[in-house]
Amino acid sequence: MARNREIPDLLEQYMEKFGETEQWITVQEFRTYFQLDEMYAPAISGFLRRIYHGPFFSCHYRVERMEKIVVKTPQRRFIKRYLVKKRPDPRGKSTREHNK
């Protein structure tokens, strides 16, 4: 089972598996893919909200947008989906700055 500190690595694996630079995901899709128990849902959504509000430097992705969507089940439910996008690579120093 995954621990909370493993969620950034799992997110990177998830995004690399599909080979997209951006993708909409839900916590349910993420949990199902990694066969995680429902008890991990708050940690996953909390991490996704965290990378929406600011960078998490060990993770190469950020959440660009969050949306509530309606899911048709026996009861009407609202869930959040997250647009996860790869952050641009950090810029390297130019050779002029490097030689100073």
C-alpha positions as CSV (number, residue, x, y, z in Angstrom):
1,M,0.0,0.0,0.0
2,A,1.1,3.5,-0.7
3,R,1.9,6.0,2.0
4,N,1.1,9.7,1.8
5,R,4.7,10.6,1.0
6,E,4.6,8.3,-2.0
7,I,1.7,10.2,-3.7
8,P,4.0,12.6,-5.7
9,D,5.9,9.6,-7.1
10,L,2.6,7.8,-8.0
11,L,1.3,10.9,-9.7
12,E,4.5,11.0,-11.9
13,Q,4.1,7.3,-12.7
14,Y,0.4,7.8,-13.6
15,M,1.1,10.8,-15.9
16,E,4.1,9.0,-17.6
17,K,2.0,5.9,-18.2
18,F,-0.4,7.9,-20.4
19,G,2.4,10.0,-22.0
20,E,0.5,13.2,-21.9
21,T,1.8,16.6,-20.8
22,E,-1.7,17.4,-19.4
23,Q,-4.6,15.3,-18.4
24,W,-7.9,15.5,-16.4
25,I,-8.0,13.0,-13.5
26,T,-10.2,12.2,-10.6
27,V,-9.2,10.8,-7.3
28,Q,-11.3,7.7,-8.0
29,E,-9.4,7.1,-11.3
30,F,-6.1,7.5,-9.5
31,R,-7.0,5.2,-6.7
32,T,-8.4,2.6,-9.1
33,Y,-5.2,2.6,-11.3
34,F,-3.0,2.0,-8.2
35,Q,-5.5,-0.2,-6.4
36,L,-5.5,2.0,-3.4
37,D,-8.0,1.8,-0.6
38,E,-10.6,4.5,-0.1
39,M,-8.8,5.7,3.0
40,Y,-6.2,7.3,0.6
41,A,-8.7,9.6,-1.1
42,P,-8.2,12.5,1.3
43,A,-4.4,12.4,1.0
44,I,-4.6,12.3,-2.8
45,S,-7.1,15.1,-3.1
46,G,-5.1,17.1,-0.5
47,F,-1.9,16.7,-2.5
48,L,-3.7,17.7,-5.8
49,R,-5.0,20.8,-4.0
50,R,-1.6,21.6,-2.7
51,I,0.0,21.5,-6.2
52,Y,-2.9,23.7,-7.4
53,H,-2.0,26.4,-4.9
54,G,1.7,26.3,-5.2
55,P,4.6,24.2,-6.5
56,F,5.8,21.0,-4.8
57,F,9.4,21.0,-5.9
58,S,9.9,17.2,-5.9
59,C,6.9,16.8,-8.3
60,H,7.2,17.7,-11.9
61,Y,3.5,18.3,-12.3
62,R,1.0,21.0,-11.1
63,V,-2.8,21.2,-11.1
64,E,-3.8,23.9,-13.6
65,R,-7.6,23.8,-12.9
66,M,-10.1,22.1,-10.7
67,E,-13.7,21.6,-11.7
68,K,-16.8,20.0,-10.0
69,I,-18.6,17.6,-12.3
70,V,-21.9,15.7,-11.8
71,V,-21.7,11.9,-11.7
72,K,-24.9,10.0,-12.5
73,T,-25.2,7.2,-9.9
74,P,-28.4,6.1,-8.1
75,Q,-27.9,9.4,-6.2
76,R,-26.7,12.6,-7.9
77,R,-23.1,13.3,-6.8
78,F,-20.6,16.0,-7.4
79,I,-16.9,15.1,-7.6
80,K,-13.8,17.1,-8.5
81,R,-11.6,16.5,-11.4
82,Y,-8.1,18.0,-11.7
83,L,-6.3,19.2,-14.8
84,V,-2.8,18.0,-14.1
85,K,-0.1,19.5,-16.3
86,K,3.7,19.0,-16.5
87,R,5.6,22.0,-15.2
88,P,8.2,23.6,-17.6
89,D,11.7,22.4,-17.0
90,P,13.8,24.8,-14.9
91,R,15.9,27.0,-17.0
92,G,19.6,26.3,-17.0
93,K,22.2,29.1,-16.5
94,S,23.6,30.5,-19.7
95,T,27.2,29.9,-20.4
96,R,28.0,33.6,-19.8
97,E,26.6,33.4,-16.3
98,H,28.3,30.0,-15.7
99,N,31.8,31.5,-16.5
100,K,31.5,34.3,-14.0
